[in-house]
Amino acid sequence: MDDDVPPELIDSRLCHTAHLFQQRVAKAADVRLTAVGDLLFAVRIDGSPGVDWRRHYDDLTYTPIPTPPEIAEGVRAYLDAFGLVFGAFDFGLGTDGRWYWYECNPNGQWAWFPDRITAPITAALADQLQHSGEPV
């Protein structure tokens, strides 16, 4: 499926509903980074034959990866700026190794990952709820 939208189709017909258009990234994979308090859980998502990996769950593999320091700094600054202690950040991992930020969902999902990935996130959320005194 081709998800590209040619510029000539972006016109006044689109004013009736919300849209988000992003520049296409030449990517090697995707990354879902789940932030819980000070903890960051980055997962590389490989195997999507299309632009949007969420359309191809059965084709995907998931690998926990380290978060580069500059990404961690930016994620924490974002959370601080919006007063959040949780966020599900989506990135494209460029063929050049660069992380391209797409969005942060303050109520993003993470439980569809395999148990080996969800278990530490679940524990972090439970700890955050039990010890922070603030809603997540």
PyMOL CGO cylinders between C-alpha atoms (Angstrom):
from pymol import cmd
from pymol.cgo import CYLINDER

trace = [
    CYLINDER, 0.00, 0.00, 0.00, 1.35, 3.40, -0.94, 0.3, 1, 1, 1, 1, 1, 1,
    CYLINDER, 1.35, 3.40, -0.94, 0.82, 5.90, 1.85, 0.3, 1, 1, 1, 1, 1, 1,
    CYLINDER, 0.82, 5.90, 1.85, 2.43, 8.87, 0.15, 0.3, 1, 1, 1, 1, 1, 1,
    CYLINDER, 2.43, 8.87, 0.15, 0.24, 11.92, -0.34, 0.3, 1, 1, 1, 1, 1, 1,
    CYLINDER, 0.24, 11.92, -0.34, 1.30, 14.02, -3.32, 0.3, 1, 1, 1, 1, 1, 1,
    CYLINDER, 1.30, 14.02, -3.32, 1.49, 17.76, -2.51, 0.3, 1, 1, 1, 1, 1, 1,
    CYLINDER, 1.49, 17.76, -2.51, -1.15, 18.56, -5.11, 0.3, 1, 1, 1, 1, 1, 1,
    CYLINDER, -1.15, 18.56, -5.11, -3.72, 16.62, -3.05, 0.3, 1, 1, 1, 1, 1, 1,
    CYLINDER, -3.72, 16.62, -3.05, -3.14, 18.81, 0.00, 0.3, 1, 1, 1, 1, 1, 1,
    CYLINDER, -3.14, 18.81, 0.00, -5.70, 21.51, -0.63, 0.3, 1, 1, 1, 1, 1, 1,
    CYLINDER, -5.70, 21.51, -0.63, -8.84, 23.07, 0.84, 0.3, 1, 1, 1, 1, 1, 1,
    CYLINDER, -8.84, 23.07, 0.84, -10.72, 19.75, 0.71, 0.3, 1, 1, 1, 1, 1, 1,
    CYLINDER, -10.72, 19.75, 0.71, -8.75, 18.70, 3.79, 0.3, 1, 1, 1, 1, 1, 1,
    CYLINDER, -8.75, 18.70, 3.79, -10.09, 21.48, 6.01, 0.3, 1, 1, 1, 1, 1, 1,
    CYLINDER, -10.09, 21.48, 6.01, -13.02, 19.39, 7.28, 0.3, 1, 1, 1, 1, 1, 1,
    CYLINDER, -13.02, 19.39, 7.28, -11.03, 17.09, 9.57, 0.3, 1, 1, 1, 1, 1, 1,
    CYLINDER, -11.03, 17.09, 9.57, -7.67, 16.81, 11.30, 0.3, 1, 1, 1, 1, 1, 1,
    CYLINDER, -7.67, 16.81, 11.30, -4.67, 15.51, 9.39, 0.3, 1, 1, 1, 1, 1, 1,
    CYLINDER, -4.67, 15.51, 9.39, -1.01, 14.95, 10.11, 0.3, 1, 1, 1, 1, 1, 1,
    CYLINDER, -1.01, 14.95, 10.11, 1.44, 14.90, 7.24, 0.3, 1, 1, 1, 1, 1, 1,
    CYLINDER, 1.44, 14.90, 7.24, 5.06, 14.03, 7.83, 0.3, 1, 1, 1, 1, 1, 1,
    CYLINDER, 5.06, 14.03, 7.83, 8.05, 13.84, 5.60, 0.3, 1, 1, 1, 1, 1, 1,
    CYLINDER, 8.05, 13.84, 5.60, 8.89, 10.27, 4.63, 0.3, 1, 1, 1, 1, 1, 1,
    CYLINDER, 8.89, 10.27, 4.63, 11.99, 8.95, 6.39, 0.3, 1, 1, 1, 1, 1, 1,
    CYLINDER, 11.99, 8.95, 6.39, 14.33, 6.48, 4.69, 0.3, 1, 1, 1, 1, 1, 1,
    CYLINDER, 14.33, 6.48, 4.69, 14.20, 4.09, 7.61, 0.3, 1, 1, 1, 1, 1, 1,
    CYLINDER, 14.20, 4.09, 7.61, 15.72, 0.77, 8.53, 0.3, 1, 1, 1, 1, 1, 1,
    CYLINDER, 15.72, 0.77, 8.53, 13.24, 0.13, 11.37, 0.3, 1, 1, 1, 1, 1, 1,
    CYLINDER, 13.24, 0.13, 11.37, 10.90, 1.81, 13.82, 0.3, 1, 1, 1, 1, 1, 1,
    CYLINDER, 10.90, 1.81, 13.82, 11.36, 2.44, 17.53, 0.3, 1, 1, 1, 1, 1, 1,
    CYLINDER, 11.36, 2.44, 17.53, 8.69, 2.63, 20.24, 0.3, 1, 1, 1, 1, 1, 1,
    CYLINDER, 8.69, 2.63, 20.24, 10.17, 4.22, 23.33, 0.3, 1, 1, 1, 1, 1, 1,
    CYLINDER, 10.17, 4.22, 23.33, 8.03, 3.95, 26.43, 0.3, 1, 1, 1, 1, 1, 1,
    CYLINDER, 8.03, 3.95, 26.43, 8.97, 6.39, 29.18, 0.3, 1, 1, 1, 1, 1, 1,
    CYLINDER, 8.97, 6.39, 29.18, 7.87, 5.74, 32.75, 0.3, 1, 1, 1, 1, 1, 1,
    CYLINDER, 7.87, 5.74, 32.75, 9.24, 8.29, 35.18, 0.3, 1, 1, 1, 1, 1, 1,
    CYLINDER, 9.24, 8.29, 35.18, 13.00, 8.27, 34.73, 0.3, 1, 1, 1, 1, 1, 1,
    CYLINDER, 13.00, 8.27, 34.73, 13.02, 4.86, 33.03, 0.3, 1, 1, 1, 1, 1, 1,
    CYLINDER, 13.02, 4.86, 33.03, 13.15, 4.52, 29.25, 0.3, 1, 1, 1, 1, 1, 1,
    CYLINDER, 13.15, 4.52, 29.25, 12.27, 1.32, 27.38, 0.3, 1, 1, 1, 1, 1, 1,
    CYLINDER, 12.27, 1.32, 27.38, 13.24, 1.50, 23.71, 0.3, 1, 1, 1, 1, 1, 1,
    CYLINDER, 13.24, 1.50, 23.71, 12.18, -1.31, 21.38, 0.3, 1, 1, 1, 1, 1, 1,
    CYLINDER, 12.18, -1.31, 21.38, 13.32, -1.67, 17.80, 0.3, 1, 1, 1, 1, 1, 1,
    CYLINDER, 13.32, -1.67, 17.80, 10.51, -2.84, 15.52, 0.3, 1, 1, 1, 1, 1, 1,
    CYLINDER, 10.51, -2.84, 15.52, 11.59, -4.68, 12.38, 0.3, 1, 1, 1, 1, 1, 1,
    CYLINDER, 11.59, -4.68, 12.38, 9.71, -6.40, 9.60, 0.3, 1, 1, 1, 1, 1, 1,
    CYLINDER, 9.71, -6.40, 9.60, 7.08, -3.94, 8.44, 0.3, 1, 1, 1, 1, 1, 1,
    CYLINDER, 7.08, -3.94, 8.44, 6.70, -4.07, 4.67, 0.3, 1, 1, 1, 1, 1, 1,
    CYLINDER, 6.70, -4.07, 4.67, 5.01, -0.66, 4.66, 0.3, 1, 1, 1, 1, 1, 1,
    CYLINDER, 5.01, -0.66, 4.66, 5.31, 2.80, 6.10, 0.3, 1, 1, 1, 1, 1, 1,
    CYLINDER, 5.31, 2.80, 6.10, 3.10, 2.13, 9.15, 0.3, 1, 1, 1, 1, 1, 1,
    CYLINDER, 3.10, 2.13, 9.15, 4.20, -0.88, 11.20, 0.3, 1, 1, 1, 1, 1, 1,
    CYLINDER, 4.20, -0.88, 11.20, 0.86, -0.93, 13.04, 0.3, 1, 1, 1, 1, 1, 1,
    CYLINDER, 0.86, -0.93, 13.04, -0.71, -2.51, 9.97, 0.3, 1, 1, 1, 1, 1, 1,
    CYLINDER, -0.71, -2.51, 9.97, 1.57, -5.55, 10.05, 0.3, 1, 1, 1, 1, 1, 1,
    CYLINDER, 1.57, -5.55, 10.05, 1.76, -6.94, 13.61, 0.3, 1, 1, 1, 1, 1, 1,
    CYLINDER, 1.76, -6.94, 13.61, 2.14, -10.55, 12.43, 0.3, 1, 1, 1, 1, 1, 1,
    CYLINDER, 2.14, -10.55, 12.43, 5.25, -9.67, 10.41, 0.3, 1, 1, 1, 1, 1, 1,
    CYLINDER, 5.25, -9.67, 10.41, 7.12, -7.83, 13.17, 0.3, 1, 1, 1, 1, 1, 1,
    CYLINDER, 7.12, -7.83, 13.17, 10.00, -8.63, 15.48, 0.3, 1, 1, 1, 1, 1, 1,
    CYLINDER, 10.00, -8.63, 15.48, 10.82, -6.66, 18.62, 0.3, 1, 1, 1, 1, 1, 1,
    CYLINDER, 10.82, -6.66, 18.62, 14.26, -6.07, 20.12, 0.3, 1, 1, 1, 1, 1, 1,
    CYLINDER, 14.26, -6.07, 20.12, 15.01, -3.99, 23.22, 0.3, 1, 1, 1, 1, 1, 1,
    CYLINDER, 15.01, -3.99, 23.22, 17.76, -1.47, 22.41, 0.3, 1, 1, 1, 1, 1, 1,
    CYLINDER, 17.76, -1.47, 22.41, 19.65, 1.21, 24.32, 0.3, 1, 1, 1, 1, 1, 1,
    CYLINDER, 19.65, 1.21, 24.32, 18.43, 4.79, 24.09, 0.3, 1, 1, 1, 1, 1, 1,
    CYLINDER, 18.43, 4.79, 24.09, 21.06, 7.20, 22.78, 0.3, 1, 1, 1, 1, 1, 1,
    CYLINDER, 21.06, 7.20, 22.78, 21.90, 9.90, 25.36, 0.3, 1, 1, 1, 1, 1, 1,
    CYLINDER, 21.90, 9.90, 25.36, 20.65, 12.77, 23.17, 0.3, 1, 1, 1, 1, 1, 1,
    CYLINDER, 20.65, 12.77, 23.17, 17.31, 10.99, 22.66, 0.3, 1, 1, 1, 1, 1, 1,
    CYLINDER, 17.31, 10.99, 22.66, 16.98, 10.34, 26.40, 0.3, 1, 1, 1, 1, 1, 1,
    CYLINDER, 16.98, 10.34, 26.40, 17.68, 14.01, 27.08, 0.3, 1, 1, 1, 1, 1, 1,
    CYLINDER, 17.68, 14.01, 27.08, 15.07, 15.13, 24.55, 0.3, 1, 1, 1, 1, 1, 1,
    CYLINDER, 15.07, 15.13, 24.55, 12.43, 12.69, 25.82, 0.3, 1, 1, 1, 1, 1, 1,
    CYLINDER, 12.43, 12.69, 25.82, 12.93, 13.81, 29.41, 0.3, 1, 1, 1, 1, 1, 1,
    CYLINDER, 12.93, 13.81, 29.41, 12.76, 17.48, 28.38, 0.3, 1, 1, 1, 1, 1, 1,
    CYLINDER, 12.76, 17.48, 28.38, 9.51, 16.78, 26.51, 0.3, 1, 1, 1, 1, 1, 1,
    CYLINDER, 9.51, 16.78, 26.51, 7.97, 15.00, 29.51, 0.3, 1, 1, 1, 1, 1, 1,
    CYLINDER, 7.97, 15.00, 29.51, 9.08, 17.79, 31.85, 0.3, 1, 1, 1, 1, 1, 1,
    CYLINDER, 9.08, 17.79, 31.85, 7.72, 20.49, 29.55, 0.3, 1, 1, 1, 1, 1, 1,
    CYLINDER, 7.72, 20.49, 29.55, 4.28, 18.89, 29.55, 0.3, 1, 1, 1, 1, 1, 1,
    CYLINDER, 4.28, 18.89, 29.55, 4.28, 17.69, 33.17, 0.3, 1, 1, 1, 1, 1, 1,
    CYLINDER, 4.28, 17.69, 33.17, 4.12, 14.04, 32.15, 0.3, 1, 1, 1, 1, 1, 1,
    CYLINDER, 4.12, 14.04, 32.15, 5.58, 10.96, 33.83, 0.3, 1, 1, 1, 1, 1, 1,
    CYLINDER, 5.58, 10.96, 33.83, 4.55, 8.58, 31.03, 0.3, 1, 1, 1, 1, 1, 1,
    CYLINDER, 4.55, 8.58, 31.03, 4.81, 8.76, 27.26, 0.3, 1, 1, 1, 1, 1, 1,
    CYLINDER, 4.81, 8.76, 27.26, 4.90, 6.39, 24.30, 0.3, 1, 1, 1, 1, 1, 1,
    CYLINDER, 4.90, 6.39, 24.30, 7.25, 7.94, 21.76, 0.3, 1, 1, 1, 1, 1, 1,
    CYLINDER, 7.25, 7.94, 21.76, 7.44, 6.77, 18.16, 0.3, 1, 1, 1, 1, 1, 1,
    CYLINDER, 7.44, 6.77, 18.16, 10.60, 7.15, 16.10, 0.3, 1, 1, 1, 1, 1, 1,
    CYLINDER, 10.60, 7.15, 16.10, 11.82, 6.05, 12.71, 0.3, 1, 1, 1, 1, 1, 1,
    CYLINDER, 11.82, 6.05, 12.71, 15.32, 4.63, 12.75, 0.3, 1, 1, 1, 1, 1, 1,
    CYLINDER, 15.32, 4.63, 12.75, 16.95, 6.03, 9.64, 0.3, 1, 1, 1, 1, 1, 1,
    CYLINDER, 16.95, 6.03, 9.64, 19.22, 4.03, 7.38, 0.3, 1, 1, 1, 1, 1, 1,
    CYLINDER, 19.22, 4.03, 7.38, 21.89, 6.46, 8.62, 0.3, 1, 1, 1, 1, 1, 1,
    CYLINDER, 21.89, 6.46, 8.62, 21.28, 5.36, 12.25, 0.3, 1, 1, 1, 1, 1, 1,
    CYLINDER, 21.28, 5.36, 12.25, 19.59, 8.64, 13.16, 0.3, 1, 1, 1, 1, 1, 1,
    CYLINDER, 19.59, 8.64, 13.16, 16.40, 8.60, 15.23, 0.3, 1, 1, 1, 1, 1, 1,
    CYLINDER, 16.40, 8.60, 15.23, 13.56, 10.62, 13.65, 0.3, 1, 1, 1, 1, 1, 1,
    CYLINDER, 13.56, 10.62, 13.65, 10.85, 11.59, 16.14, 0.3, 1, 1, 1, 1, 1, 1,
    CYLINDER, 10.85, 11.59, 16.14, 7.24, 11.21, 14.97, 0.3, 1, 1, 1, 1, 1, 1,
    CYLINDER, 7.24, 11.21, 14.97, 5.06, 11.70, 18.03, 0.3, 1, 1, 1, 1, 1, 1,
    CYLINDER, 5.06, 11.70, 18.03, 4.48, 11.18, 21.73, 0.3, 1, 1, 1, 1, 1, 1,
    CYLINDER, 4.48, 11.18, 21.73, 1.26, 9.64, 22.91, 0.3, 1, 1, 1, 1, 1, 1,
    CYLINDER, 1.26, 9.64, 22.91, 0.71, 10.40, 26.63, 0.3, 1, 1, 1, 1, 1, 1,
    CYLINDER, 0.71, 10.40, 26.63, -1.67, 7.42, 26.81, 0.3, 1, 1, 1, 1, 1, 1,
    CYLINDER, -1.67, 7.42, 26.81, 0.17, 5.15, 24.40, 0.3, 1, 1, 1, 1, 1, 1,
    CYLINDER, 0.17, 5.15, 24.40, -0.09, 1.40, 24.34, 0.3, 1, 1, 1, 1, 1, 1,
    CYLINDER, -0.09, 1.40, 24.34, 2.71, -1.02, 25.16, 0.3, 1, 1, 1, 1, 1, 1,
    CYLINDER, 2.71, -1.02, 25.16, 1.09, -4.26, 26.33, 0.3, 1, 1, 1, 1, 1, 1,
    CYLINDER, 1.09, -4.26, 26.33, 1.03, -5.77, 22.82, 0.3, 1, 1, 1, 1, 1, 1,
    CYLINDER, 1.03, -5.77, 22.82, 4.77, -6.36, 23.02, 0.3, 1, 1, 1, 1, 1, 1,
    CYLINDER, 4.77, -6.36, 23.02, 5.94, -9.87, 23.95, 0.3, 1, 1, 1, 1, 1, 1,
    CYLINDER, 5.94, -9.87, 23.95, 5.99, -10.58, 27.70, 0.3, 1, 1, 1, 1, 1, 1,
    CYLINDER, 5.99, -10.58, 27.70, 9.78, -10.25, 27.93, 0.3, 1, 1, 1, 1, 1, 1,
    CYLINDER, 9.78, -10.25, 27.93, 9.35, -6.59, 26.93, 0.3, 1, 1, 1, 1, 1, 1,
    CYLINDER, 9.35, -6.59, 26.93, 6.09, -5.77, 28.73, 0.3, 1, 1, 1, 1, 1, 1,
    CYLINDER, 6.09, -5.77, 28.73, 7.16, -7.21, 32.09, 0.3, 1, 1, 1, 1, 1, 1,
    CYLINDER, 7.16, -7.21, 32.09, 9.72, -4.47, 32.91, 0.3, 1, 1, 1, 1, 1, 1,
    CYLINDER, 9.72, -4.47, 32.91, 7.35, -1.73, 31.70, 0.3, 1, 1, 1, 1, 1, 1,
    CYLINDER, 7.35, -1.73, 31.70, 4.54, -3.17, 33.83, 0.3, 1, 1, 1, 1, 1, 1,
    CYLINDER, 4.54, -3.17, 33.83, 6.83, -3.25, 36.87, 0.3, 1, 1, 1, 1, 1, 1,
    CYLINDER, 6.83, -3.25, 36.87, 7.96, 0.34, 36.25, 0.3, 1, 1, 1, 1, 1, 1,
    CYLINDER, 7.96, 0.34, 36.25, 4.34, 1.53, 36.00, 0.3, 1, 1, 1, 1, 1, 1,
    CYLINDER, 4.34, 1.53, 36.00, 3.39, -0.29, 39.18, 0.3, 1, 1, 1, 1, 1, 1,
    CYLINDER, 3.39, -0.29, 39.18, 6.36, 1.24, 40.99, 0.3, 1, 1, 1, 1, 1, 1,
    CYLINDER, 6.36, 1.24, 40.99, 5.51, 4.69, 39.65, 0.3, 1, 1, 1, 1, 1, 1,
    CYLINDER, 5.51, 4.69, 39.65, 1.92, 4.39, 40.82, 0.3, 1, 1, 1, 1, 1, 1,
    CYLINDER, 1.92, 4.39, 40.82, 2.86, 3.00, 44.21, 0.3, 1, 1, 1, 1, 1, 1,
    CYLINDER, 2.86, 3.00, 44.21, 5.70, 5.36, 45.05, 0.3, 1, 1, 1, 1, 1, 1,
    CYLINDER, 5.70, 5.36, 45.05, 5.13, 8.63, 43.24, 0.3, 1, 1, 1, 1, 1, 1,
    CYLINDER, 5.13, 8.63, 43.24, 1.84, 9.79, 44.68, 0.3, 1, 1, 1, 1, 1, 1,
    CYLINDER, 1.84, 9.79, 44.68, 1.13, 11.29, 41.25, 0.3, 1, 1, 1, 1, 1, 1,
    CYLINDER, 1.13, 11.29, 41.25, -1.12, 9.87, 38.54, 0.3, 1, 1, 1, 1, 1, 1,
    CYLINDER, -1.12, 9.87, 38.54, 0.64, 8.28, 35.59, 0.3, 1, 1, 1, 1, 1, 1,
]
cmd.load_cgo(trace, "trace")
